[in-house]
Amino acid sequence: MVDLFITWDVSPVICKLGSIEVRWYGILFAGAFIISYLLLKKLFAEDKVSVSYLDKLTLYVFIAVLVGARLGHCLFYDFSYYSHHITEMFLPIKQTADGWKFIGYQGLASHGGAIGILIAVWLYQKRTHLPYMWILDRLVIAVCFAGLAIRTGNLFNSEIYGIPTRMPWGFVFVRDYNTVPCHPTQLYEGLSYLVIGLFLYFLLKKKEEKRIHQGVIFSLFLILVFSMRFLIEFIKNDQEAWEENMVLDMGQILSLPFIIAGCVLLYFAIKKDIGRELDLKLLENNK
């Protein structure tokens, strides 16, 4: 019997503009923010919230994702290196024998980005009258679709894929010098985010009819997204060598607090109604 598999030999570079490479990952990463903005614009408009609120929120989230994801990688996955190269945590440069060299950011961690978003939204809502849970219930739907775009970028980079498999959809990542079919875990994660995003969007549309309390959608996001991340990690290659003998890898360890927090928040969102409703009059007076 002949094993079926997919040979993945797609260049991560779309084109070059002089010495600058235009990469699929960068385009998709930027596309994630555009998708998020357009979806949130629609959701804000449906609740008659001015787009000016969204513009400010977008800036907060953009900075939070970049800083949070970067620090998440440096602190959670490669602290032994970056604790001695603090400059490289924040600047995409590296000191070599020939001087400082531009290398780009070598590593971003989604868990760090998630923490950054939670902090950014908390700071943002302190300056507005938009309820914290109202914002998160809508923002996490956009995050799901953004996650799909970013994981597709990981696929083009031939990175963070899974262990060998004999399934017919296994990918041989030629550009990573891979010679055996492996689980395309980037696609597994990306598609799971798509399904979860569609489910949460549908739930939001049914919110008034079913009287769903504030915080329920955000709680379900935490439970579903990080549970999928936890499960997929079992068939994903270790991101760092020191994870090899761990029962749970770093991605799973970092996912557990989010899952637990989601379960606790879901209980309180249903039983205690933890989020306050949107007050349009208060927003109008705050302009």
N, C-alpha and C positions, 0 to 999 in steps of 0.2 A: 504494500500500500504506500502510495506517495504522499508524503506530508505536504499539506497546503500551508502557505504563509504569504505574507505581504512584504516585499522588499521596499524598504523606505530609504530612499537616497536623494531626498529633496534638499536643496541648498537652503540654509537658513538666511542667506543673503539675497535680497531681491535685486539690488543693483548697488553700484558704487558711484558716489558723487565726489570725485577727487579722492581724497584719502578717507572719506567718511563712508561707512557701510550702512545701507538702509536694510534693516533686517525685519523678517516677518514678525519676530517677537515684539520689537519696538512698535511696529504698526498696529499689531493686535492689542498691545498694552494701551496704546493711545486710543484705539477703537473701543476698548472697554469703558473708558471714561466718557466717550461720546455716546455710546449706547446707554450708559447709566444716566447721563444728563437728559437725553431725550425721553427716556421712560419716566424719570422722576418729574420732568416738566409736564408730562401728560397726567401723572397722578396728582401733582400739585394743582393743576388747572381744574381737575375734576372736583377738588375740594375748595376751589375758589381762593387758593393761596397765591399771592403775587410771586412772579418768577424772580423778583429781586431777592427773596428769601433763599431760593434755590441757588442763585449765583454765589451768594456768600457761603452756603453749605458746601457747594462744589469745591471752592477754594480750600476750605477746612479739610475736607475729605481727601482731596488730592495730595496735600502736604502730609497728612496723617498716614496715607497708604505708603508713600515713598519712604518717609522716615521710619514708620513702624516696621514695614517689611524688611528694610535694610538692617535696622538694629536687631530685629528678630533673628535674622540669619547670623549676624555677627555674635550675638549673645547666646543663642540657643544651640547653634550648630558648629561654630568655629571660634569659640571664645578664647581658646588657648593661643590662637594666632593673633586675633584682633586686639587682645588685651595688651599686646606688645606693638601693635601697629594701629593705634587709635585714629590717626589721620585718615587711614583707608576706610574706616567705618563711614565717614561722612563725605569724603572726596574721592572721585573715580580716578585716582592717580596712585602710583606706586613708585617708591624710591628704588632705583637700580644703580648698578655700577656706573651707568652712563647718565645718571641724573634722574629727575622725575619723569615718569612715563604715564601717559593716559591709558588706562586699562578698562574703563567702564566699571560698573558695579558687578562684582563677581558673587552674586547670590542675593536672593530675596526670599523671605519666608512669609507664607500667607497668614500664619498664626500671629506674627508680629503686626502684619497689616490690619488684622481684625482687632487687635488690642488698640492700635493707633486710631482706628475709626471710632471705637467706643469712647475713647478719651476726647477725640475731636468733636463728636456730636454732643457730648456732655458740656464741653466748653462753649460750643456754638449755641446750645439752647439756653445757656445762662445769659446770653446777650439778646435773645429774642423771646417771644412768648409762644413759640412752637413747643408742644409737649414732647418730652424725650422719647417716650414710647411711640408716639404718633410718627415721629421722624424715622425711628428704627424700623417700624412695621413696613414702611415704604422703601427705605434705603436698602434693606436686605434683599428685596426682590431684584433690585438693580444689581446688587452684588452677585447674585446667582448668575445672571447673564454675563456680567463682567468676568466672572470666574471661568465660564465657558471659553471666552475669547483668550484669556491668559493661558489656560491649559492647552488650547490649540497652538499658541505660541511656543509652549514647551515641546509640543510634538514636532514643530518645525525645527526646533533646536536639537532634536534627538536626545532629550534629557529627561530625567526622573521617570524612566520607564520601569517595567516590572521584571519579574523573574522569568526564566524560560518556560515556554508553554508549547503544547502540541495542538492547541486549538487552531482552527483554520484562519482565524483573524490575528494570529500572532505576527508581530512586526520584527523584521531583521533591520536593525538600525545601523546601516552600513557606515554612515559618517561618524559613528561613535565606535567604529571598529568591532561592531557586534556581529557574530557569525551564526547565532542561533535565534529562532523565533522567540520573542518575549511578549509578555502582556503589555499592550499599549495603555498603561494605567493613566496616561494623560487624557485619553479619550474616555475611559471609564469615569474619571472624576468630572470631566467637562460635561458629559452627557447626564450624569447624575445631577449636576448643578442646573442644567437646563430643565430637567423634569421637576426638580424641587421648585425652581423659579416659576414655572408654569402653574404648579399646584398652589403656591403661595399667592400668585396673582389672581387665580380663580377664587381663592379664599377671601382675598381682599374685596373682590367684586361682590361677593356674597355677604360681606360684613354686616351691612344694615339689615338685610333680610334675616340673617341668622343671629343677629345681636352678639357678634363676636367682640370680646373685650379688647381694649388696648393691650398690647404686649403679647398676645397669643401668637401672632404671625412671627414676631421676632423670636419668641421662645421656640417655636417649631423649626425655624431656620437653624438655630443653634443645635437642636437635637438632630435634625435630619442631615444637615451638611457635615457636621463633625462626626456623626456616626458613620456616614459613608466614607469620610476621610480615614477614620479609624479602621474600618474593614478593608479598604483598598490597600492600606499600608502593609497588610499581611502578604500581599503578592507583589509589593514594590521593592526594588533594590534599595539597600541602605544608602542614604545620602552621604554618610560619613563612615570611615573605616571603624571608628570606635563604637558604632552601633551594632556591629556584627554579632556579638554575643549577648545582646540585650533581649529579654523576653518581649518587651514592648519597645519599639523604636521611639525616637524623639517626637516624630509626628503624632504618634498615638498618645504619648504621655501628655503632649500639649493639647490634644483634642479632648481628653477626659474632663478637664475643668469646664470647658465650654458645654459639653453634653450635660454634665451635672447641673451647671447654672441654668441651662435651658429647661431641664425638668423642674427645678425649683421655681423658676419664673413662670412656667406654664401653670403650675399649681396655684400660685398667687394671682396670676392673671385671670384664671377662671373663678377662683373662690373669693378673692379679695378685690378684684377690679383695680389693679395697681396703677393704671395709666389714666390721666385726665383727658377729657375730650377737647377737641380743637374749638377755640373761642375766636370766631372771625371778628367780632367787635373789638376784642382785645388786640388782635393783630392790626386792625385798622387804626387804632389809637396809638399803636407803637411805631407807625411809619414816621 
